[in-house]
Amino acid sequence: MSETTADRRSFLRESVIALGGLAAGASLSAGVAKADEGLDLEAAVQELLDERAIRAKISCYQRSMDRCDPELGYSVFWDDSSITVGEYFKGVTGKEFVDYCMKAHPNIFHTSHQITNSYITINGDKAGSESYAKPYFIYDNGDGTFALGLVTCRYNDQWEKRNGDWRIVHRVVSQEGS
């Protein structure tokens, strides 16, 4: 093995340890130690994979809304999930909320759900996330003009991993403006 290859492998290993240490910072109770305390590399890598899976589901949600794809939307929520959106929806299931959106969105000329930042903490097979969202809606006024609607909100999600699959068990949408 060349010196360059050895240096590259060492760099990659140290990078994984550093990233794992950053990811593990919020989940020391899950058994992942900080890098300077003897990092459990396997646990750190699993945590990174879990975080990646949750981020992918967050992206699936916004894609399902913009593409009017109910099956993709259903894949984000467990059947026994609940969602609360301000005063509008309280305790409906994720599937019920997706179904509502699938009926409403085709009447909107264009939607674009933007997720800007997501903070995720993982503790074994449970996790929490807070994602900042900016759903944009372009409405056809029916007279040749259009209106732009923008909502700023946060998705506060509780996740569970069941049979290797992460999904939301409870979501609270905190609307901050429109």
C-alpha positions, 0 to 999 in steps of 0.5 A: 500500500502506498503512503498516499493510500494509507494517508487517505484511508487514515483521513477517511477513518478520522473523518468518519470518527469526527462525523460520528462524534458530531452526530453522537453528541446529542445521543450519548444515552444511546451508547455512542461515546464522543471521539475522545472517549473511545468512539464505538465506530459501528454505533456511530455509523448506524446513527449516521445511517439512521439520520440519513434515512430520516432525512430521506423520509422528510424529503419523501414527504415534501415530494409526495405533496408536490407530486400529489403522490399519496403512496409516497406520503403514506410511507412517511407515517405509521398507520397509528400516527397522529398529526396536529396542524394548528387549529385546523387538524388535531389528532388526525392520522398521517394517512388522513392528512395526506388524503386531505392534501391530495384532494386540495393540491390538484386545485392549486396551480403549483406547490413547492414544499421547501425544507430548509433546516432539519435538526435530528436526534436519535435514541435507539429506535426513537428519534425527534426532528425539527424541520423548518419548512416553507411551502409555496402555493401558486393559485390560479385566480380564474381571471388570468391572474395568479396569487402566491401563498407562502407558509412558514412553519416547523415540522416537529416530528417524533419518529420510530424505527420498526422492522428497520423502517423509520416513520413518523408517529406524531407530527406537530406543525407549528405555523409561524406565518403566511 
